[in-house]
C-alpha cells in the first residue's frame, strides 16, 4: 500500500509539474480538455504563495508525501495525506467559488490525493484494530 501511495503522490507531483512549467513560462499554453480553464486558476493571485508559484510548492509537497510513504513512517504519512487532502479539497472549492472555473491538472492531483488518504486511513485503521485486539 505504501508503494501505491508513493505512486499516487508522484502522479500528483507530475500534475503539479505541468502547472509549474506553465506558471514559470516554460510552457506557453496549458493543455486542457473541453470545459476546463486551468490557466485562469493557476495564473490567479491566489496561485502564488510566499512569492512562489503554487505548482512548485505542490511538486515539493507531493515529493515529501512519496518519501514518507516509502520510508514507512505510518503516523507521519497519515497526517501528511490528511493535510494534503484537506488542502486539495479547499483549493478545489476555491477554484469554483473564486474563479468559476476548474483546473484539470489540479483535479487530477486532488483525485489521486483523495485515494491516497483513503488508502492511508484504511491501513491505519487496520493497524489500530490489530493493536487493540492483540492486547
DSSP file (Angstrom, degrees, kcal/mol; ACC not computed):
  #  RESIDUE AA STRUCTURE BP1 BP2  ACC     N-H-->O    O-->H-N    N-H-->O    O-->H-N    TCO  KAPPA ALPHA  PHI   PSI    X-CA   Y-CA   Z-CA
    1    1 A X     >        0   0    0      0, 0.0     4,-2.3     0, 0.0     5,-0.2   0.000 360.0 360.0 360.0 -33.9    0.0    0.0    0.0
    2    2 A X  H  >  +     0   0    0      1,-0.2     4,-2.6     2,-0.2     5,-0.2   0.885 360.0  51.3 -62.1 -37.2    2.9    2.4    0.7
    3    3 A X  H  > S+     0   0    0      2,-0.2     4,-2.9     1,-0.2    -1,-0.2   0.877 107.7  53.2 -66.6 -35.8    4.0    2.0   -2.9
    4    4 A X  H  > S+     0   0    0      2,-0.2     4,-2.7     1,-0.2    -2,-0.2   0.936 111.2  45.3 -62.7 -45.5    0.5    2.8   -4.1
    5    5 A X  H  X S+     0   0    0     -4,-2.3     4,-2.4     2,-0.2    -2,-0.2   0.905 113.2  50.4 -65.6 -40.8    0.5    6.0   -2.0
    6    6 A X  H  X S+     0   0    0     -4,-2.6     4,-2.4     2,-0.2    -2,-0.2   0.930 111.9  48.4 -61.4 -44.1    4.0    6.9   -3.3
    7    7 A X  H  X S+     0   0    0     -4,-2.9     4,-2.3     1,-0.2    -2,-0.2   0.916 112.0  47.9 -62.8 -43.9    2.9    6.3   -6.9
    8    8 A X  H  X S+     0   0    0     -4,-2.7     4,-2.4     2,-0.2    -1,-0.2   0.872 111.5  51.3 -64.4 -36.3   -0.2    8.4   -6.4
    9    9 A X  H  X S+     0   0    0     -4,-2.4     4,-2.5     2,-0.2    -2,-0.2   0.897 110.2  48.3 -67.4 -39.9    1.9   11.1   -4.8
   10   10 A X  H  X S+     0   0    0     -4,-2.4     4,-2.2     2,-0.2    -2,-0.2   0.862 109.5  53.3 -68.3 -34.9    4.3   11.1   -7.8
   11   11 A X  H  X S+     0   0    0     -4,-2.3     4,-2.0     2,-0.2    -2,-0.2   0.939 110.9  46.6 -60.5 -47.0    1.3   11.2  -10.2
   12   12 A X  H  X S+     0   0    0     -4,-2.4     4,-2.5     1,-0.2    -2,-0.2   0.893 109.6  53.9 -62.7 -39.8    0.1   14.3   -8.3
   13   13 A X  H  X S+     0   0    0     -4,-2.5     4,-2.3     1,-0.2    -1,-0.2   0.887 106.0  53.7 -61.0 -38.3    3.7   15.7   -8.4
   14   14 A X  H  X S+     0   0    0     -4,-2.2     4,-1.9     2,-0.2    -2,-0.2   0.914 108.2  48.5 -62.1 -42.9    3.6   15.2  -12.2
   15   15 A X  H  X S+     0   0    0     -4,-2.0     4,-1.9     1,-0.2    -2,-0.2   0.910 112.4  48.8 -62.8 -41.5    0.4   17.2  -12.4
   16   16 A X  H  X S+     0   0    0     -4,-2.5     4,-2.9     1,-0.2    -2,-0.2   0.851 106.9  57.4 -65.6 -33.1    1.9   19.9  -10.3
   17   17 A X  H  X S+     0   0    0     -4,-2.3     4,-2.5     2,-0.2    -2,-0.2   0.900 104.8  50.0 -63.3 -41.5    5.0   19.8  -12.5
   18   18 A X  H  X S+     0   0    0     -4,-1.9     4,-1.7     2,-0.2    -2,-0.2   0.931 112.7  47.5 -61.6 -44.9    2.8   20.6  -15.6
   19   19 A X  H  X S+     0   0    0     -4,-1.9     4,-3.1     1,-0.2    -2,-0.2   0.930 111.4  50.6 -61.4 -45.3    1.3   23.5  -13.7
   20   20 A X  H  X S+     0   0    0     -4,-2.9     4,-2.0    35,-0.2     6,-0.3   0.879 106.0  55.7 -62.3 -38.2    4.7   24.7  -12.6
   21   21 A X  H  <>S+     0   0    0     -4,-2.5     6,-2.0     1,-0.2     5,-1.5   0.894 113.2  42.0 -60.7 -38.7    6.0   24.6  -16.2
   22   22 A X  H ><5S+     0   0    0     -4,-1.7     3,-1.4     4,-0.2    -2,-0.2   0.924 112.7  52.3 -72.3 -45.6    3.2   26.9  -17.2
   23   23 A X  H 3<5S+     0   0    0     -4,-3.1    -2,-0.2     1,-0.3    -1,-0.2   0.799 111.6  47.2 -63.1 -27.9    3.4   29.2  -14.2
   24   24 A X  T 3<5S-     0   0    0     -4,-2.0    -1,-0.3    -5,-0.2    -2,-0.2   0.429 117.2-111.6 -94.0   0.7    7.2   29.7  -14.8
   25   25 A X  T < 5S+     0   0    0     -3,-1.4    -3,-0.2     2,-0.2    -2,-0.1   0.473  86.9 116.6  86.7   1.9    6.7   30.3  -18.6
   26   26 A X  S   <S+     0   0    0     -5,-1.5     2,-0.5    -6,-0.3    -4,-0.2   0.930  78.9  46.8 -67.3 -44.4    8.4   27.2  -19.8
   27   27 A X  S    S-     0   0    0     -6,-2.0    -2,-0.2    -9,-0.1     3,-0.1  -0.846  71.0-162.2 -94.7 133.7    5.0   26.1  -21.3
   28   28 A X  S    S+     0   0    0     -2,-0.5     2,-0.4     1,-0.2    -1,-0.1   0.699  78.5  31.3 -86.6 -20.7    3.2   28.8  -23.3
   29   29 A X  S    S-     0   0    0      2,-0.0     2,-0.7    -4,-0.0    -1,-0.2  -0.999  71.4-140.3-139.7 139.2   -0.1   27.0  -23.2
   30   30 A X        -     0   0    0     -2,-0.4     9,-0.3    -3,-0.1     8,-0.2  -0.877  29.3-130.5 -99.8 109.7   -1.6   24.7  -20.5
   31   31 A X        +     0   0    0     -2,-0.7     2,-0.3     7,-0.1    73,-0.0  -0.368  33.4 175.7 -66.7 135.9   -3.5   21.9  -22.3
   32   32 A X        -     0   0    0     -2,-0.1     3,-0.1     4,-0.1     2,-0.1  -0.987  31.1-119.8-136.9 143.7   -7.0   21.3  -21.1
   33   33 A X    >   -     0   0    0     -2,-0.3     3,-1.5     1,-0.2    71,-0.1  -0.415  59.5 -72.0 -70.0 162.6   -9.9   19.1  -22.1
   34   34 A X  T 3  S+     0   0    0      1,-0.2    -1,-0.2    -2,-0.1     3,-0.1  -0.271 120.8  31.9 -56.6 141.3  -13.0   21.0  -23.1
   35   35 A X  T 3  S+     0   0    0      1,-0.3     2,-0.3    -3,-0.1    67,-0.3   0.326  97.8 100.4  95.0  -6.5  -14.9   22.6  -20.2
   36   36 A X    <   -     0   0    0     -3,-1.5    -1,-0.3    65,-0.1    67,-0.2  -0.809  47.2-169.5-110.9 152.7  -11.8   23.4  -18.1
   37   37 A X     >  +     0   0    0     65,-2.1     4,-1.3    -2,-0.3     3,-0.4  -0.537  20.1 159.7-137.2  69.3   -9.9   26.6  -17.6
   38   38 A X  H  > S+     0   0    0      1,-0.2     4,-2.9     2,-0.2     5,-0.2   0.873  72.4  59.9 -59.4 -39.7   -6.7   25.7  -15.8
   39   39 A X  H  > S+     0   0    0     -9,-0.3     4,-1.2     1,-0.2    -1,-0.2   0.889 101.4  53.6 -59.6 -40.3   -4.9   28.8  -16.9
   40   40 A X  H  4 S+     0   0    0     -3,-0.4    -1,-0.2     1,-0.2     4,-0.2   0.905 114.8  41.6 -60.6 -40.7   -7.5   31.1  -15.2
   41   41 A X  H >< S+     0   0    0     -4,-1.3     3,-1.1     1,-0.2    -2,-0.2   0.942 116.0  45.4 -72.9 -48.6   -7.0   29.2  -12.0
   42   42 A X  H 3< S+     0   0    0     -4,-2.9    -1,-0.2     1,-0.3    -2,-0.2   0.525 112.5  50.6 -82.8  -4.2   -3.2   28.8  -12.0
   43   43 A X  T 3< S+     0   0    0     -4,-1.2    -1,-0.3    -5,-0.2    -2,-0.2   0.349  86.4 111.7-106.5   4.1   -2.5   32.4  -13.0
   44   44 A X  S X  S-     0   0    0     -3,-1.1     3,-1.7    -4,-0.2    -3,-0.1  -0.309  84.5-109.3 -71.7 159.8   -4.7   34.0  -10.3
   45   45 A X  G >  S+     0   0    0      1,-0.3     3,-1.1     2,-0.1    -1,-0.1   0.833 119.1  62.1 -58.2 -31.2   -3.1   35.9   -7.5
   46   46 A X  G 3  S+     0   0    0      1,-0.3    -1,-0.3    -5,-0.1    -4,-0.1   0.660  86.5  75.4 -69.0 -14.6   -4.1   33.1   -5.1
   47   47 A X  G <  S+     0   0    0     -3,-1.7     7,-2.9    -6,-0.2     2,-0.4   0.223  85.0  75.2 -85.4  16.1   -1.8   30.7   -7.1
   48   48 A X  E <   -A   53   0A   0     -3,-1.1     2,-0.5     5,-0.2     5,-0.2  -0.997  59.6-173.7-126.8 131.7    1.3   32.3   -5.6
   49   49 A X  E >  S-A   52   0A   0      3,-2.8     3,-2.0    -2,-0.4     8,-0.1  -0.992  76.4  -9.4-125.5 126.7    2.3   31.5   -2.0
   50   50 A X  T 3  S-     0   0    0     -2,-0.5    -1,-0.1     1,-0.3     3,-0.1   0.825 129.9 -57.8  57.6  31.2    5.2   33.4   -0.4
   51   51 A X  T 3  S+     0   0    0      1,-0.2     2,-0.4    -3,-0.0    -1,-0.3   0.561 117.1 112.3  77.7   8.8    6.0   34.8   -3.9
   52   52 A X  E <  S-A   49   0A   0     -3,-2.0    -3,-2.8     2,-0.0    -1,-0.2  -0.923  78.1-104.3-116.9 137.3    6.4   31.3   -5.4
   53   53 A X  E >>  -A   48   0A   0     -2,-0.4     4,-1.2    -5,-0.2     3,-1.1  -0.369  29.5-131.8 -56.7 133.9    4.1   29.7   -8.0
   54   54 A X  H 3> S+     0   0    0     -7,-2.9     4,-2.7     1,-0.3     5,-0.2   0.717 101.8  69.5 -67.7 -18.9    2.0   27.1   -6.1
   55   55 A X  H 3> S+     0   0    0     -8,-0.3     4,-2.2     2,-0.2    -1,-0.3   0.898 100.1  48.6 -61.9 -38.9    2.7   24.4   -8.7
   56   56 A X  H <> S+     0   0    0     -3,-1.1     4,-2.0     2,-0.2    -2,-0.2   0.895 111.8  48.6 -66.4 -40.0    6.3   24.4   -7.4
   57   57 A X  H  X S+     0   0    0     -4,-1.2     4,-2.6     2,-0.2    -2,-0.2   0.901 111.8  49.4 -66.7 -40.4    5.2   24.1   -3.8
   58   58 A X  H  X S+     0   0    0     -4,-2.7     4,-2.7     2,-0.2     5,-0.3   0.898 108.2  54.0 -64.2 -40.6    2.8   21.3   -4.7
   59   59 A X  H  X S+     0   0    0     -4,-2.2     4,-1.4     1,-0.2    -2,-0.2   0.926 112.4  43.3 -58.3 -46.8    5.5   19.5   -6.5
   60   60 A X  H  X S+     0   0    0     -4,-2.0     4,-1.9     2,-0.2    -2,-0.2   0.909 112.9  52.7 -66.0 -42.7    7.7   19.6   -3.5
   61   61 A X  H  X S+     0   0    0     -4,-2.6     4,-2.1     1,-0.2    -2,-0.2   0.922 109.5  47.2 -61.9 -45.8    4.9   18.7   -1.1
   62   62 A X  H  X S+     0   0    0     -4,-2.7     4,-2.3     1,-0.2    -1,-0.2   0.816 108.1  57.3 -68.9 -28.4    3.9   15.6   -3.0
   63   63 A X  H  X S+     0   0    0     -4,-1.4     4,-2.1    -5,-0.3    -1,-0.2   0.896 106.7  49.0 -64.2 -39.8    7.6   14.6   -3.2
   64   64 A X  H  X S+     0   0    0     -4,-1.9     4,-2.6     2,-0.2    -2,-0.2   0.909 109.3  52.3 -65.0 -42.0    7.7   14.7    0.6
   65   65 A X  H  X S+     0   0    0     -4,-2.1     4,-2.2     1,-0.2    -2,-0.2   0.926 109.5  49.0 -60.4 -44.5    4.5   12.6    0.8
   66   66 A X  H  X S+     0   0    0     -4,-2.3     4,-2.3     1,-0.2    -1,-0.2   0.909 110.9  50.7 -61.1 -42.1    6.0   10.0   -1.6
   67   67 A X  H  X S+     0   0    0     -4,-2.1     4,-1.8     1,-0.2    -2,-0.2   0.913 109.4  50.1 -63.8 -42.5    9.2    9.9    0.6
   68   68 A X  H  X>S+     0   0    0     -4,-2.6     5,-1.7     1,-0.2     4,-0.7   0.897 109.9  51.8 -62.0 -40.0    7.2    9.4    3.8
   69   69 A X  H ><5S+     0   0    0     -4,-2.2     3,-0.8     1,-0.2    -2,-0.2   0.932 113.2  43.1 -62.5 -45.7    5.3    6.6    2.2
   70   70 A X  H 3<5S+     0   0    0     -4,-2.3    -1,-0.2     1,-0.2    -2,-0.2   0.742 108.4  59.3 -75.2 -22.0    8.4    4.8    1.1
   71   71 A X  H 3<5S-     0   0    0     -4,-1.8    -1,-0.2    -5,-0.2    -2,-0.2   0.617 107.6-124.9 -79.3 -12.3   10.1    5.4    4.5
   72   72 A X  T <<5 +     0   0    0     -3,-0.8     2,-1.9    -4,-0.7     3,-0.2   0.745  55.3 154.4  75.7  22.6    7.4    3.6    6.2
   73   73 A X     >< +     0   0    0     -5,-1.7     4,-3.0     1,-0.2     5,-0.2  -0.572  16.0 176.3 -84.3  77.9    6.6    6.5    8.5
   74   74 A X  H  > S+     0   0    0     -2,-1.9     4,-2.6     1,-0.2     5,-0.2   0.894  72.2  43.4 -56.2 -51.8    3.0    5.4    9.1
   75   75 A X  H  > S+     0   0    0      1,-0.2     4,-2.1     2,-0.2    -1,-0.2   0.930 117.9  45.4 -62.6 -45.5    1.9    8.1   11.6
   76   76 A X  H  > S+     0   0    0      1,-0.2     4,-2.6     2,-0.2    -1,-0.2   0.874 112.3  53.2 -64.6 -36.8    3.6   10.9    9.7
   77   77 A X  H  X S+     0   0    0     -4,-3.0     4,-3.0     2,-0.2     5,-0.3   0.930 107.8  49.0 -65.6 -45.6    2.1    9.6    6.4
   78   78 A X  H  X S+     0   0    0     -4,-2.6     4,-1.9     1,-0.2    -1,-0.2   0.929 114.2  46.7 -59.8 -44.4   -1.4    9.5    7.7
   79   79 A X  H  X S+     0   0    0     -4,-2.1     4,-2.3    -5,-0.2    -2,-0.2   0.917 114.2  47.6 -63.0 -43.2   -1.0   13.1    9.0
   80   80 A X  H  X S+     0   0    0     -4,-2.6     4,-3.0     2,-0.2    -2,-0.2   0.931 113.2  45.3 -67.6 -46.5    0.6   14.3    5.7
   81   81 A X  H  X S+     0   0    0     -4,-3.0     4,-2.5     2,-0.2    36,-0.2   0.841 112.2  53.3 -69.2 -29.4   -2.0   12.7    3.3
   82   82 A X  H  X S+     0   0    0     -4,-1.9     4,-2.3    -5,-0.3    -1,-0.2   0.933 112.3  44.2 -66.3 -44.6   -4.8   14.0    5.6
   83   83 A X  H  X S+     0   0    0     -4,-2.3     4,-2.6     2,-0.2     5,-0.2   0.917 113.0  52.0 -63.8 -43.0   -3.3   17.5    5.3
   84   84 A X  H  X S+     0   0    0     -4,-3.0     4,-2.7     1,-0.2    -2,-0.2   0.927 111.0  47.5 -58.0 -45.4   -2.8   17.1    1.6
   85   85 A X  H  X S+     0   0    0     -4,-2.5     4,-2.4     2,-0.2    -1,-0.2   0.889 111.4  50.2 -65.9 -39.6   -6.4   16.0    1.1
   86   86 A X  H  X S+     0   0    0     -4,-2.3     4,-2.2     2,-0.2    -1,-0.2   0.925 113.4  45.4 -64.7 -43.9   -7.8   18.9    3.2
   87   87 A X  H  X S+     0   0    0     -4,-2.6     4,-2.8     2,-0.2     5,-0.2   0.927 113.2  50.1 -65.0 -44.4   -5.7   21.5    1.3
   88   88 A X  H  X S+     0   0    0     -4,-2.7     4,-2.3    -5,-0.2    -2,-0.2   0.905 110.9  49.4 -61.8 -41.4   -6.7   19.9   -2.1
   89   89 A X  H  X S+     0   0    0     -4,-2.4     4,-2.3     2,-0.2    -1,-0.2   0.915 112.4  47.6 -64.1 -42.9  -10.4   20.0   -1.1
   90   90 A X  H  X S+     0   0    0     -4,-2.2     4,-2.5     1,-0.2    -2,-0.2   0.928 112.9  48.0 -64.2 -44.3  -10.2   23.6   -0.1
   91   91 A X  H  X S+     0   0    0     -4,-2.8     4,-2.0     2,-0.2    -1,-0.2   0.877 110.3  52.2 -65.5 -36.5   -8.3   24.7   -3.2
   92   92 A X  H  X S+     0   0    0     -4,-2.3     4,-1.3    -5,-0.2    -1,-0.2   0.929 111.1  46.9 -64.4 -44.5  -10.8   22.8   -5.4
   93   93 A X  H  X S+     0   0    0     -4,-2.3     4,-2.6     1,-0.2    -2,-0.2   0.908 111.3  52.5 -62.4 -41.1  -13.7   24.6   -3.7
   94   94 A X  H  X>S+     0   0    0     -4,-2.5     4,-3.0     1,-0.2     5,-0.7   0.853  99.6  64.0 -63.3 -34.8  -11.9   27.9   -4.1
   95   95 A X  H  X5S+     0   0    0     -4,-2.0     4,-1.7     1,-0.2     6,-1.2   0.944 113.3  32.3 -54.6 -49.3  -11.4   27.3   -7.8
   96   96 A X  H  X5S+     0   0    0     -4,-1.3     4,-1.5     4,-0.2    -2,-0.2   0.926 120.7  49.8 -76.0 -43.7  -15.2   27.4   -8.4
   97   97 A X  H  <5S+     0   0    0     -4,-2.6    -2,-0.2     1,-0.2    -3,-0.2   0.899 125.3  26.1 -63.2 -41.8  -16.1   29.9   -5.7
   98   98 A X  H  <5S+     0   0    0     -4,-3.0    -1,-0.2    -5,-0.2    -3,-0.2   0.790 138.3  21.1 -93.5 -30.7  -13.4   32.4   -6.7
   99   99 A X  H  <<S-     0   0    0     -4,-1.7    -3,-0.2    -5,-0.7    -2,-0.2   0.517  83.4-133.7-119.8  -8.1  -12.9   31.7  -10.4
  100  100 A X  S  < S+     0   0    0     -4,-1.5     2,-0.3    -5,-0.4    -4,-0.2   0.871  78.5  92.6  50.2  39.6  -16.0   29.9  -11.7
  101  101 A X        -     0   0    0     -6,-1.2     2,-0.4   -63,-0.0    -2,-0.2  -0.979  67.5-134.5-153.3 157.4  -13.6   27.5  -13.3
  102  102 A X        -     0   0    0     -2,-0.3   -65,-2.1   -67,-0.3     2,-0.7  -0.946  14.8-133.6-119.4 144.0  -11.8   24.2  -12.6
  103  103 A X     >  -     0   0    0     -2,-0.4     4,-2.3   -67,-0.2     5,-0.2  -0.857  11.0-155.3 -93.3 116.2   -8.2   23.4  -13.2
  104  104 A X  H  > S+     0   0    0     -2,-0.7     4,-1.9     1,-0.2    -1,-0.2   0.913  94.4  48.7 -56.9 -46.8   -7.9   20.0  -14.9
  105  105 A X  H  > S+     0   0    0      1,-0.2     4,-1.7     2,-0.2    -1,-0.2   0.859 110.5  51.3 -66.2 -36.9   -4.4   19.3  -13.6
  106  106 A X  H  > S+     0   0    0      1,-0.2     4,-2.7     2,-0.2    -1,-0.2   0.903 108.0  52.3 -65.9 -41.2   -5.4   20.3  -10.1
  107  107 A X  H  X S+     0   0    0     -4,-2.3     4,-2.6     2,-0.2    -2,-0.2   0.853 105.1  55.4 -66.3 -33.9   -8.3   17.9  -10.2
  108  108 A X  H  X S+     0   0    0     -4,-1.9     4,-2.1     2,-0.2    -1,-0.2   0.945 111.9  43.7 -60.1 -46.2   -6.1   15.1  -11.3
  109  109 A X  H  X S+     0   0    0     -4,-1.7     4,-2.4     1,-0.2    -2,-0.2   0.896 112.2  53.1 -66.0 -39.9   -3.9   15.7   -8.2
  110  110 A X  H  X S+     0   0    0     -4,-2.7     4,-2.3     2,-0.2    -2,-0.2   0.915 109.7  48.4 -62.1 -43.5   -6.9   16.1   -6.0
  111  111 A X  H  X S+     0   0    0     -4,-2.6     4,-2.0     2,-0.2    -2,-0.2   0.930 113.0  46.5 -62.8 -45.8   -8.4   12.8   -7.1
  112  112 A X  H  X S+     0   0    0     -4,-2.1     4,-2.2     1,-0.2    -1,-0.2   0.865 112.1  52.4 -64.1 -35.6   -5.1   11.0   -6.5
  113  113 A X  H  X S+     0   0    0     -4,-2.4     4,-2.5     2,-0.2    -2,-0.2   0.895 107.0  51.7 -67.4 -40.7   -4.7   12.7   -3.1
  114  114 A X  H  X S+     0   0    0     -4,-2.3     4,-2.2     2,-0.2    -2,-0.2   0.904 110.7  48.4 -62.9 -40.8   -8.2   11.6   -2.1
  115  115 A X  H  X S+     0   0    0     -4,-2.0     4,-2.6     2,-0.2    -2,-0.2   0.917 110.5  51.9 -64.9 -42.3   -7.3    8.0   -3.0
  116  116 A X  H  X S+     0   0    0     -4,-2.2     4,-2.7     1,-0.2    -2,-0.2   0.921 109.7  49.0 -59.0 -44.9   -4.0    8.3   -1.1
  117  117 A X  H  X S+     0   0    0     -4,-2.5     4,-2.6     1,-0.2     5,-0.2   0.914 110.9  49.9 -63.2 -42.5   -5.8    9.5    2.0
  118  118 A X  H  X S+     0   0    0     -4,-2.2     4,-2.3     1,-0.2    -1,-0.2   0.922 112.6  47.3 -62.6 -43.2   -8.4    6.7    1.8
  119  119 A X  H  X S+     0   0    0     -4,-2.6     4,-2.4     2,-0.2    -2,-0.2   0.922 113.0  48.3 -63.5 -44.1   -5.6    4.1    1.5
  120  120 A X  H  X S+     0   0    0     -4,-2.7     4,-2.6     1,-0.2    -2,-0.2   0.917 113.8  46.1 -64.3 -43.5   -3.6    5.6    4.4
  121  121 A X  H  X S+     0   0    0     -4,-2.6     4,-2.8     2,-0.2     5,-0.2   0.874 111.1  52.8 -68.3 -36.4   -6.6    5.7    6.7
  122  122 A X  H  X S+     0   0    0     -4,-2.3     4,-2.0    -5,-0.2    -2,-0.2   0.943 113.2  43.9 -62.4 -46.4   -7.7    2.2    5.7
  123  123 A X  H  X S+     0   0    0     -4,-2.4     4,-2.1     2,-0.2    -2,-0.2   0.907 114.6  49.5 -65.2 -42.0   -4.2    0.9    6.6
  124  124 A X  H  X S+     0   0    0     -4,-2.6     4,-2.5     1,-0.2    -2,-0.2   0.918 110.5  49.3 -64.6 -43.2   -4.0    2.9    9.8
  125  125 A X  H  X S+     0   0    0     -4,-2.8     4,-2.2     1,-0.2    -1,-0.2   0.874 110.0  51.4 -67.0 -34.6   -7.4    1.7   11.0
  126  126 A X  H  X S+     0   0    0     -4,-2.0     4,-2.5    -5,-0.2    -1,-0.2   0.906 111.1  48.8 -64.9 -40.7   -6.5   -1.9   10.3
  127  127 A X  H  X S+     0   0    0     -4,-2.1     4,-2.4     2,-0.2    -2,-0.2   0.887 111.0  49.4 -65.0 -40.0   -3.3   -1.4   12.3
  128  128 A X  H  X S+     0   0    0     -4,-2.5     4,-2.3     2,-0.2    -1,-0.2   0.890 111.3  49.8 -66.8 -38.4   -5.2    0.2   15.2
  129  129 A X  H  X S+     0   0    0     -4,-2.2     4,-2.4     2,-0.2    -2,-0.2   0.928 111.7  48.2 -64.9 -44.6   -7.7   -2.7   15.1
  130  130 A X  H  X S+     0   0    0     -4,-2.5     4,-1.5     1,-0.2    -2,-0.2   0.908 112.9  48.3 -60.8 -42.9   -4.8   -5.2   15.2
  131  131 A X  H  X S+     0   0    0     -4,-2.4     4,-0.6     1,-0.2    -1,-0.2   0.885 112.4  48.9 -66.1 -38.7   -3.1   -3.4   18.0
  132  132 A X  H >< S+     0   0    0     -4,-2.3     3,-0.5     1,-0.2    -2,-0.2   0.890 113.8  44.9 -69.5 -39.8   -6.3   -3.2   20.0
  133  133 A X  H 3< S+     0   0    0     -4,-2.4    -1,-0.2     1,-0.2    -2,-0.2   0.711 107.2  59.0 -79.6 -19.5   -7.2   -6.9   19.6
  134  134 A X  H 3<        0   0    0     -4,-1.5    -1,-0.2     1,-0.2    -2,-0.2   0.614 360.0 360.0 -83.7 -10.5   -3.7   -8.1   20.4
  135  135 A X    <<        0   0    0     -4,-0.6    -1,-0.2    -3,-0.5    -2,-0.2   0.452 360.0 360.0 -90.6 360.0   -3.7   -6.5   23.8
